Structure formats: C-alpha cells, structure tokens
Amino acid sequence: MPARTILTGTAPADTGDRGWRWASIGLFASLGAGLALLAYGGGSRTMPPLPAVVILGLHQLLGIAFAARAWRHRNLDRRTRRAFGMVTAAFLLLLGSSCLRPAYPVGVVFPSPADLLRLLFGPVLLAGLLLLPMRTQGRREQQKVWLDTAVVVIAGCVLMWYLQIGPGLTAGHIGGGALAAALAYPAGDLVLIFGATVVLFRGAAESARQPAKLMGAAMLAVVAGDVILGYRQSHGGQAGADQWQFACWMTGHFLLAMAAFAQCRQAGRHRLDTEPPRARSVSGLPYLAIGLSYVLLLLSVRGLPLRVVGVVAGGIAITAVVVARQILASRENHELAITDTLTGLFNRRQLHDTLRLALARGASSGQSTAALLLDMNGFKQVNDTMGHEAGDRLLVAVSRILRDNVLGHDVVGRLGGDEFAVVLHNIESSANAQAVVERIVADLRNPVLIGDAPVRPRASIGIAVSRPGELTVDQLLHFADLAMYRAKADTRQSGTTSFAHYDRSLEGAAQAPE
C-alpha cells in the first residue's frame, strides 16, 4: 500500500506565547481575588472593601494599557485599530467616572460629572464594538439579525420598566436625583444591550471574534450591575452600590480588559479575512427574551381577577407552542443548508467553514490540522451497470464507513459526486492522520451489499497536514487533492484502495506560506 513523504518544515514557535499565558492567568487570578474579597473581605453593604476597589481600578488601568496598545499596533488592520481607539476612550471615561464618584454619590446630585462620564461610556463603547470587522452577511440574514436584535432590546425595555422605571415613576418616597438616575441609566443600559446583541447575532470576523465576544459579555455584566442598583434605588434602598452590583461591575471591567488583552495577543498572527456568508445555527436568545417578557407579564397580573389571569396564561401557552414549532422549523432549515441530503454529511460549503475554524483553532492551540480527500474508483461503472439507486446506496455506505472511523470532534463531508473530505482536528503528527486512513482502508476492503449483489468499494485518498498557522483552507485542500491524484495513479496499478501523503515534488511550483 503506497504512501508518500509527508510535508516537512516547521512553523516558527511563538516564543512570547508563554508570557501571554502567564499574564492571562494573572488577570483571572485578580478577578478571583476581587470576587473573594467582595464575598468574604468585609466592607459595608453599600461600600465594598478597599482592596476590591483597588482591583477594579487595576482592571481599568490594564484595560487602558492593552486597548491603547491594540490601537497603535502596526500588525492590526486600520478598522480594528480605530475600534480599540474608541475602547480606549471608553475606558478613560470609566476611569474618570470612578475617580469622581466619591465626590458625587449615585442619585444624590444628578446629573453630576461622574454620571455624565458614566453615561457617555455606553455609546462610546458601542461605537468601538461596531467598528470591529464583522462577518459578511447576505441581505436576508441581515434582516433576521436586526429583527432578533429588536426582540431582545424590547425584552430589555420590559425588564427595566418592571424593575426600575415603573417603580421609580410610581414611588413617592425617592428623591428627584435618584429618580432621574433610575430613568437615565436604563436608557444607557439599553445601548449596551443593543451592542451585545448585535455581536452575538451578527458575529465578528475571525480576526476579532474573541475580543468582540468578550466585549459583548462585558456589556451584559455592566448592565446586570446597573439593574441591581436601579432596582434597589427605585424600591427605597440606599443609593450606594452593594456587593452584588460591584461584583457585576468588576466582572464587566475585567472582561473589557481581557478583550483588549486578547486582541493584543492575536496581533502577531493577525490577518483580516473576509469570510463568505454562511448558514448559522439557530440562536435561542430571542426565544429566551420572549420567555422573560412573559414571566414578567405573569408577575404583573398577580392580584387581578382570575378571568384575566386565565386569558393571559392561555395566550402564553399558545405562544409557547408556536415558538416551539418555529424552533423546530428553523433547525430543520439550518440542517438543510449545511448538510448533504443523500448522506447526511456536511456539504461542501459547511466543510470549508469547519476547516477554516479548525485551522484558526489550531493556530491558537499550537496543534496541527489534517484534511483527507477521498475519491471513489469505479463508481461510474456501478451507476451504469446497476443503476443510480445502487450508486446512491454505495455513497451512503461509504459515508457511513467514514463517519465510523473518525472521532466525535472530527468532521466528514461530501464535496459532490463521489468525492468526500474529512477534517481532523488537533492531531499531534501526520501519523495520527495515517492511522485514521488505515482504518478507513481496512473497512473499505469489506464488500457492501447493494440489493443482493456484493460490491467492494475502492477509493483513492490524499492526505495533507497543516502545522499551526501554516496553510489556508484552499492550500490545504489543494495539497490533499494533489496527494489524492497520486494515490489514484497507484490505484490503477494495484486495483485496490490506496492513499498518499502530500509531497512537495507533486507540485514543484507549490510553496507553503512562510
């Protein structure tokens, strides 16, 4: 069984990666220490312990430093640098608000300079978030994103009306400053909810995906802290921040600092790729927003006549059934968009997307990624002599063999016709890829029953391996294709299934990227 020389060469090691990893551990340790101080470090109900305040300030200073570095980093594209310029400004607004807050307590004098800086933070951070390179979308998908975003923002309005704005307007025991703060801060929080929702639904480009997710999570953490504070104020509580609210703020500031940290860490291998539009899985966030709104509706009708409560409960039940049906239909449409209808494997488009993500994760984790291309031999003869239905059964049988011989996180796809592909994630060496191929070859030796006739599948398999950050999707598949055609030449001589590794000699002009 012939096998060819494996592509050699090493990707340069990231000598600074260990330092980044230790820095990341230090940041997480600081968050853990801050949360532990809030839980067990004393302090009053409205005043957290001083070390926790110091850690919050440290996160703000680190966020400014990392965001400013990303803003001026030459390896980042202009759009990403502009985005982190806005993030730097947002951090400066937060720091200024924190420094002025002891002189201007929340809700006592409104709007104070500290309040103005804090309220400006949301729009500036949103501007930075929207400046990040976003994933390419088709017109219909953009429409769905904006509709889903509208659902979540409306649910946020309902939540804030129930917890903050409504009680604040109807309560007669809170001062004018606290009431104004209870109205202004929810408006700013809706800006943050809008930004976080856009990131979750639309998705950033691969070069900024992790920082964008961290920024979205930071926005939600800050909103949670504001909601806790506003609820206490509108229900007659003290104006100061309690430990729960301070913990949410600390987490939000930490996540913002981590977003800038992650962008700086990725800057050394930054490449702005424009991803083609692709099918995305169904998001549950709009449905969670609908559920939250109905829970608040049920809480609001407590004490009303039973007839009203029954009508409301019936409307909620009908909506729940319709939403469940919509979820099933959306998942079915998503599966049709990403799978091959005959074999149930990923289709060509989804396989390309999966391979792109595998290469990106391999570049981050330092693991290699392999692509296998399999082309069946003699398939046309089966179609011509036994009929197209027999050919379809043979394709299904081969797809089952491929699926049975890969691990759960590896992916099998049908590229079209009688050609298949396999993506192997996080392999240690080319020997792991060859072990998978040898299992496939062993199963292909067993005849497959097509009706009453046994048919022995034959195939040619090409293997190509990309070390971390070495090859693009198109390059890796091209190399696997060259290896597959070399295996096909061996198959013609031996008459059996064979495989070959990519070798530079197969294409003298092909050069792996530096």
C-alpha positions in Angstrom: 0.0 0.0 0.0 1.9 3.1 -1.2 2.4 6.1 0.9 4.4 9.2 0.1 6.7 11.5 2.0 5.0 13.9 4.4 5.3 17.6 4.0 8.1 18.8 6.1 9.1 22.1 7.6 8.3 23.7 10.9 6.2 26.7 11.8 8.1 29.2 13.9 7.3 28.9 17.6 5.7 31.8 19.3 8.4 32.5 21.9 6.2 35.1 23.6 3.2 32.8 24.0 4.2 31.6 27.4 4.4 35.1 28.7 0.9 35.9 27.4 -0.4 32.7 29.0 1.0 33.7 32.4 -0.4 37.2 32.0 -3.8 35.7 31.3 -3.6 33.6 34.4 -2.6 36.6 36.4 -5.7 38.5 35.2 -8.0 35.7 36.1 -6.4 35.4 39.5 -7.0 39.1 40.1 -10.7 38.7 39.3 -11.0 35.7 41.6 -9.3 37.6 44.4 -11.6 40.6 43.9 -14.7 38.5 44.0 -13.5 36.6 47.0 -12.9 39.9 48.8 -16.4 41.0 48.0 -17.8 37.8 49.4 -15.6 37.4 52.5 -13.5 40.5 52.9 -15.8 42.6 55.0 -16.9 46.1 54.0 -20.4 47.5 54.5 -23.5 46.7 52.5 -23.0 49.9 50.4 -19.2 50.1 50.5 -17.0 47.3 49.2 -13.7 46.6 50.9 -10.8 48.8 49.7 -8.7 46.0 48.1 -11.6 45.2 45.9 -11.9 48.8 44.8 -8.1 48.7 44.1 -8.5 45.6 41.9 -11.4 47.3 40.0 -9.1 50.3 39.3 -6.3 47.9 38.3 -8.6 46.3 35.7 -9.4 49.7 34.3 -5.8 50.7 34.1 -4.8 47.4 32.4 -7.7 47.8 30.0 -6.5 51.3 29.1 -3.0 50.0 28.5 -4.0 47.0 26.4 -6.6 48.9 24.4 -4.1 51.7 23.7 -1.5 49.1 22.6 -4.1 47.5 20.2 -5.0 51.0 19.0 -1.4 51.7 18.0 -0.4 48.1 17.0 1.1 48.0 13.5 0.1 44.4 12.8 -3.6 45.2 13.1 -5.7 46.5 10.3 -6.9 50.1 10.4 -10.5 49.3 11.2 -9.5 47.2 14.3 -7.1 49.9 15.5 -9.9 52.5 15.2 -12.2 50.2 17.2 -9.7 49.9 20.0 -9.1 53.6 19.9 -12.8 54.0 20.9 -12.4 51.3 23.5 -9.5 53.2 25.0 -11.7 56.3 25.2 -14.5 54.3 26.8 -12.0 53.0 29.5 -10.9 56.6 30.1 -14.5 57.6 30.7 -15.0 54.8 33.1 -11.8 55.7 35.0 -12.8 59.3 35.2 -16.3 58.4 36.5 -14.7 56.1 39.1 -12.4 58.8 40.3 -15.1 61.4 40.6 -17.7 59.0 42.2 -16.6 59.6 45.8 -17.3 63.3 45.4 -20.6 62.7 43.6 -22.5 59.7 45.0 -25.0 58.0 42.8 -28.5 59.5 42.9 -27.7 62.4 45.3 -26.8 65.0 42.7 -27.9 64.2 39.1 -26.5 64.7 36.5 -23.1 65.0 38.2 -19.8 65.0 36.2 -19.4 61.3 37.3 -22.8 60.5 35.9 -22.1 62.2 32.6 -18.9 60.3 32.1 -20.5 57.0 33.0 -23.5 57.6 30.7 -21.1 58.5 27.8 -19.3 55.2 28.3 -22.1 53.1 26.7 -22.3 55.0 23.3 -18.5 55.2 23.0 -18.0 51.5 23.7 -20.9 50.7 21.3 -19.1 52.8 18.6 -15.9 50.8 19.2 -17.7 47.5 19.1 -19.5 48.3 15.8 -16.2 49.4 14.2 -14.7 45.9 14.6 -14.6 43.9 11.4 -17.9 42.0 11.2 -18.8 38.7 9.5 -20.0 39.1 5.9 -23.8 38.6 5.7 -26.4 38.4 3.0 -29.4 40.7 2.8 -31.8 38.2 4.3 -29.5 37.3 7.2 -29.0 41.0 8.0 -32.8 41.4 8.2 -33.1 38.5 10.6 -30.3 39.8 12.7 -32.0 43.2 13.1 -35.3 41.6 13.9 -33.8 39.3 16.5 -31.9 42.3 18.0 -35.2 44.2 18.2 -36.8 41.3 20.1 -34.0 41.3 22.7 -33.9 45.1 23.1 -37.7 45.2 23.6 -37.4 42.5 26.2 -34.7 44.6 27.9 -37.1 47.5 27.9 -39.8 45.4 29.5 -37.3 44.2 32.2 -36.1 47.6 33.0 -39.6 49.0 33.1 -40.7 46.3 35.5 -37.6 46.5 37.8 -36.5 50.2 37.6 -38.5 52.7 35.6 -42.1 51.7 36.5 -41.4 51.5 40.3 -39.4 54.7 40.1 -42.2 56.7 38.5 -44.9 55.4 40.9 -42.9 55.7 44.1 -43.2 58.9 46.0 -40.5 58.3 48.6 -37.4 58.6 46.4 -35.6 61.9 45.7 -35.5 63.7 42.3 -31.9 62.8 41.8 -32.4 59.1 42.4 -35.5 59.2 40.2 -33.6 60.9 37.3 -30.7 58.3 37.7 -33.3 55.5 37.7 -34.5 56.7 34.3 -31.2 57.7 32.7 -29.1 54.7 33.5 -31.6 52.2 32.0 -31.5 54.2 28.7 -27.7 53.9 28.7 -28.0 50.2 29.5 -30.3 49.6 26.5 -27.4 50.9 24.3 -25.2 48.3 25.9 -27.8 45.5 25.4 -28.1 46.6 21.8 -24.3 46.3 21.2 -24.0 43.0 23.0 -26.9 41.6 21.0 -25.5 42.7 17.6 -22.2 41.0 18.4 -24.0 37.7 19.5 -26.2 37.6 16.4 -24.1 39.0 13.7 -20.7 37.8 14.8 -17.3 39.5 14.2 -14.8 38.5 11.6 -12.4 35.7 12.6 -9.6 38.2 13.3 -11.7 40.0 16.1 -14.1 37.2 17.1 -12.8 36.5 20.6 -12.4 40.2 21.6 -15.9 41.0 20.3 -17.4 38.2 22.3 -15.6 39.4 25.5 -16.8 42.9 24.9 -20.4 41.7 24.4 -20.2 39.7 27.7 -18.7 42.8 29.5 -21.6 44.9 28.4 -24.1 42.4 29.8 -22.2 42.2 33.1 -22.2 46.0 33.4 -26.0 46.1 32.6 -26.6 43.5 35.3 -24.9 45.7 37.9 -26.9 48.7 36.8 -30.1 46.8 37.0 -29.4 45.7 40.6 -28.5 49.2 41.6 -31.6 50.7 39.9 -33.9 48.1 41.5 -32.6 49.0 44.9 -33.0 52.7 44.4 -36.5 52.5 42.9 -37.6 50.3 45.8 -36.4 52.6 48.5 -32.9 51.2 49.0 -29.8 53.2 49.6 -28.1 54.9 46.7 -24.7 53.3 47.1 -23.5 50.2 45.2 -23.8 46.9 47.1 -21.6 43.9 46.8 -23.6 42.2 44.1 -23.7 45.3 41.9 -20.0 45.9 42.5 -19.2 42.2 41.6 -21.0 42.7 38.2 -19.1 45.9 37.5 -15.8 44.3 38.4 -16.6 41.3 36.1 -17.5 43.7 33.3 -14.4 45.8 33.6 -12.3 42.6 33.7 -13.9 41.2 30.5 -13.3 44.5 28.8 -9.6 44.4 29.8 -9.5 40.8 28.6 -10.9 41.8 25.2 -8.1 44.3 24.6 -5.6 41.7 26.0 -6.9 39.1 23.6 -6.6 41.4 20.6 -3.0 42.3 21.5 -2.2 38.6 21.9 -3.6 37.8 18.5 -1.9 40.8 16.8 1.2 38.8 16.0 -0.7 36.5 13.7 -3.5 38.9 12.8 -4.9 38.6 9.3 -8.1 40.3 8.2 -10.0 37.6 6.2 -13.4 38.4 4.6 -15.5 35.3 5.3 -18.2 34.4 2.8 -21.8 34.4 4.1 -22.6 31.1 5.7 -25.5 29.4 7.5 -25.6 29.8 11.2 -27.2 27.7 13.9 -30.5 28.9 15.4 -29.9 31.3 18.3 -32.0 30.8 21.4 -31.6 34.3 22.7 -34.7 35.8 21.1 -36.8 33.0 22.5 -35.3 33.5 25.9 -36.2 37.2 25.6 -39.8 36.2 24.8 -39.9 33.9 27.8 -38.6 36.6 30.1 -41.2 39.0 28.9 -44.0 36.6 29.6 -42.6 35.7 33.0 -42.8 39.5 33.8 -46.3 39.6 32.4 -47.4 36.8 34.7 -45.9 38.6 37.7 -47.6 41.8 36.7 -51.1 40.2 36.6 -50.9 38.9 40.1 -53.9 40.1 42.1 -56.0 40.7 39.1 -59.3 38.8 38.6 -58.8 35.1 37.8 -60.5 35.6 34.5 -57.8 38.0 33.3 -55.0 35.7 34.7 -56.5 32.7 32.7 -56.6 34.6 29.5 -53.0 35.8 29.9 -51.9 32.2 30.8 -53.7 30.8 27.7 -52.1 33.4 25.4 -48.7 32.5 26.9 -49.3 28.8 26.3 -50.3 29.4 22.6 -47.2 31.5 22.1 -45.0 28.8 23.6 -46.4 26.1 21.2 -45.9 28.4 18.2 -42.4 29.3 19.3 -41.5 25.6 19.8 -42.8 24.8 16.3 -40.8 27.8 14.9 -37.6 26.5 16.6 -38.1 23.0 15.0 -38.7 24.5 11.6 -35.6 26.8 11.9 -33.4 23.9 12.9 -34.7 21.8 10.0 -33.9 24.7 7.6 -30.4 25.1 9.1 -29.7 21.4 8.7 -30.8 21.5 5.0 -28.5 24.4 4.5 -25.4 22.7 5.9 -25.8 19.0 5.0 -25.9 16.8 2.0 -29.4 15.5 1.6 -28.4 12.0 0.5 -25.7 11.1 3.0 -26.5 13.5 5.9 -22.8 14.6 5.9 -21.7 18.2 5.8 -21.9 19.8 2.4 -19.0 21.5 0.6 -19.8 24.9 2.0 -20.1 23.8 5.6 -17.0 21.7 5.3 -15.0 24.7 4.1 -16.3 26.7 7.1 -15.4 23.9 9.5 -11.9 23.6 8.1 -11.4 27.3 8.4 -12.3 27.2 12.1 -10.2 24.1 12.6 -7.1 25.9 11.2 -7.8 29.0 13.2 -8.1 27.0 16.4 -5.0 25.0 15.6 -3.1 28.2 15.1 -4.2 29.3 18.6 -3.6 26.0 20.4 -0.4 25.0 18.6 -1.9 21.8 17.1 -1.8 20.6 13.5 -4.9 20.1 11.3 -5.2 17.4 8.6 -7.5 17.2 5.5 -8.3 13.9 3.8 -9.8 13.8 0.3 -11.4 10.6 -0.9 -12.4 9.9 -4.5 -14.2 6.7 -5.3 -12.9 4.5 -8.1 -15.3 2.6 -10.4 -18.3 4.5 -9.2 -19.4 5.3 -12.7 -19.4 1.7 -13.6 -21.7 0.9 -10.6 -24.1 3.6 -11.8 -24.1 2.4 -15.4 -24.5 -1.3 -14.7 -26.6 -1.4 -11.5 -28.5 1.9 -11.8 -28.4 5.3 -10.0 -30.2 4.0 -6.9 -27.5 1.4 -6.4 -24.9 4.2 -6.8 -26.7 6.2 -4.1 -26.7 3.2 -1.7 -23.0 2.8 -2.3 -22.4 6.5 -1.5 -24.4 6.1 1.7 -22.4 3.0 2.7 -19.1 4.8 2.1 -20.3 7.8 4.1 -21.1 5.5 7.0 -17.7 4.0 6.9 -16.0 7.4 7.0 -18.2 8.5 9.9 -17.5 5.3 11.9 -13.7 5.8 11.7 -13.3 9.4 12.9 -13.6 10.8 16.4 -16.6 12.8 17.6 -15.0 16.2 17.0 -13.7 15.4 13.5 -15.9 16.1 10.6 -16.8 14.2 7.4 -18.3 15.9 4.3 -19.4 15.2 0.8 -17.9 17.6 -1.7 -20.2 16.4 -4.5 -20.5 13.4 -6.8 -18.3 10.6 -5.5 -15.8 12.8 -3.6 -15.6 13.1 0.2 -13.5 15.0 2.6 -12.5 14.6 6.3 -11.2 17.3 8.7 -9.1 16.0 11.5 -8.7 18.5 14.4 -5.8 18.9 16.7 -3.6 16.0 15.5 -0.2 15.6 17.0 1.5 14.4 13.8 0.8 13.0 10.4 1.0 9.5 11.8 -2.4 10.2 13.5 -3.9 11.1 10.1 -2.5 8.0 8.5 -3.9 5.8 11.3 -7.4 7.2 10.5 -6.9 6.5 6.8 -5.7 2.9 7.5 -8.9 2.2 9.5 -10.9 3.6 6.6 -9.0 1.5 4.1 -9.5 -1.7 6.2 -13.3 -1.2 6.2 -13.4 -0.5 2.5 -12.0 -3.9 1.9 -15.2 -5.4 3.1 -17.9 -5.8 0.4 -21.1 -3.8 0.7 -24.4 -5.4 -0.2 -26.3 -3.3 -2.8 -29.5 -5.2 -3.0 -28.4 -8.8 -3.3 -25.1 -8.0 -5.0 -21.9 -7.5 -3.0 -19.8 -4.5 -4.2 -16.3 -3.8 -2.9 -15.8 0.0 -2.7 -12.5 1.2 -4.0 -11.1 4.7 -3.4 -8.0 6.9 -3.6 -7.2 9.0 -0.5 -5.0 12.1 -0.3 -3.6 13.3 3.0 -2.3 16.8 3.7 -1.3 18.2 7.1 -1.0 21.9 8.1 1.1 22.8 11.1 -0.2 25.7 13.3 -0.8 28.8 11.1 1.0 27.2 8.1 -1.7 26.8 5.4 -5.0 28.3 4.4 -8.2 26.3 3.6 -7.6 26.5 -0.2 -3.9 25.5 0.1 -4.6 22.5 2.4 -7.4 21.2 0.2 -5.2 21.7 -2.9 -2.4 19.7 -1.4 -4.7 17.0 -0.4 -6.1 16.9 -3.9 -2.6 16.5 -5.4 -2.0 13.6 -3.0 -5.3 12.1 -3.9 -4.4 12.1 -7.6 -1.1 10.5 -6.8 -2.9 7.8 -4.9 -5.3 7.4 -7.9 -2.3 6.5 -10.1 -1.2 3.9 -7.6 -4.8 2.5 -7.5 -4.8 2.0 -11.3 -1.7 -0.2 -10.9 -2.8 -2.2 -7.9 -6.5 -2.2 -8.4 -7.1 -1.7 -4.6 -7.7 1.3 -2.4 -4.5 3.3 -1.8 -3.5 6.6 -0.1 -0.7 9.1 -0.4 0.7 12.0 1.6 1.3 15.3 0.0 4.9 15.8 -1.1 6.5 18.9 -2.5 7.6 17.0 -5.5 3.9 16.6 -6.5 3.8 20.3 -7.5 7.1 21.9 -7.9 5.6 25.4 -8.1 3.5 25.0 -4.9 5.2 26.6 -1.9 3.8 26.6 1.6 3.5 30.1 3.0 6.2 31.5 5.1 
